[in-house]
Amino acid sequence: MTKNILEIKQLEPKNLKEIRDFLENFLQQNNIREDNIFILKLALDEVCQNVIRYSYKQEPLPLEITLNIEKDNLVISIRDFAKQKTTLEDFKPRDLDDIKAGGLGTTFIKNAVDEMYFSKNIEKGNCLNLIKKIT
């Protein structure tokens, strides 16, 4: 198992490049296909933007990203410190026929990964896990 952790003390839009680079470097070191790298960078960027806008409401709070390779799966865990969510109902994608700002990013995230879920028993905040088969 390969594991890497990035801790951001105050998540702000200026941190998004650092987050994308962190993921890209990890994926390249683990010989992940370029097409998967591109899609996963976009998905993680979208999750982080949503945390900034909707969970943190532009307040710079901490964020922790953990990358794991477990068997044939990449696991991206995004830990925030916002109000707890219990289900993925908060990830309501917009109908693709309804093209306007908002909601399309969650559709993209769901299509970029094979599985996503919130970790249970988190003391404070949320931990969203994105799983992508990498075989």
Residue pairs with C-beta under 8 A, 6 or more apart in sequence:
1 68
1 69
1 70
2 26
2 29
2 30
2 67
2 68
2 69
3 66
3 67
3 68
3 69
4 22
4 26
4 66
4 67
5 64
5 65
5 66
5 67
6 18
6 19
6 22
6 64
6 65
7 62
7 63
7 64
8 15
8 18
8 19
8 62
8 63
8 64
8 65
9 62
10 60
10 61
10 62
11 48
11 51
11 52
11 56
11 60
11 61
11 62
11 63
11 80
12 52
12 60
13 49
13 52
15 48
15 63
16 45
16 48
16 49
19 44
19 45
19 48
19 65
20 41
20 44
20 45
22 65
22 67
23 37
23 40
23 41
23 44
23 65
23 67
23 76
24 37
24 41
26 67
27 36
27 37
27 40
27 74
28 37
30 69
30 74
30 134
32 40
32 74
32 134
33 134
36 132
36 134
39 112
40 74
40 76
40 112
40 113
40 130
40 132
42 108
42 112
43 108
43 109
43 112
43 113
43 130
44 65
44 76
44 78
44 130
46 105
46 106
46 108
46 109
47 78
47 109
47 128
47 130
48 63
48 78
49 105
50 105
50 106
51 63
51 78
51 80
51 82
52 58
55 80
55 82
55 83
55 126
56 80
56 82
61 80
61 81
61 82
62 80
62 81
63 78
63 79
63 80
63 81
64 77
64 78
64 79
65 76
65 77
65 78
65 79
66 75
66 76
66 77
66 79
67 74
67 75
67 76
67 77
68 74
68 75
68 77
69 75
69 134
72 133
72 134
72 135
73 114
73 131
73 132
73 133
73 134
74 131
74 132
74 133
74 134
75 129
75 130
75 131
76 113
76 129
76 130
76 131
76 132
77 119
77 127
77 128
77 129
77 130
78 127
78 128
78 129
78 130
79 122
79 125
79 126
79 127
80 125
80 126
80 127
80 128
81 124
81 125
82 125
82 126
84 122
84 124
84 125
84 126
85 118
85 126
86 118
87 118
88 116
88 117
88 118
91 106
91 109
91 110
91 116
92 103
92 106
93 103
93 104
93 106
93 107
93 110
94 100
94 102
94 103
94 104
94 106
94 107
96 104
96 107
109 116
109 130
110 116
112 130
112 132
113 130
113 131
113 132
114 131
114 132
114 133
115 129
115 130
115 131
116 128
116 129
116 130
116 131
117 128
117 129
118 126
118 127
118 128
118 129
119 126
119 127
119 129
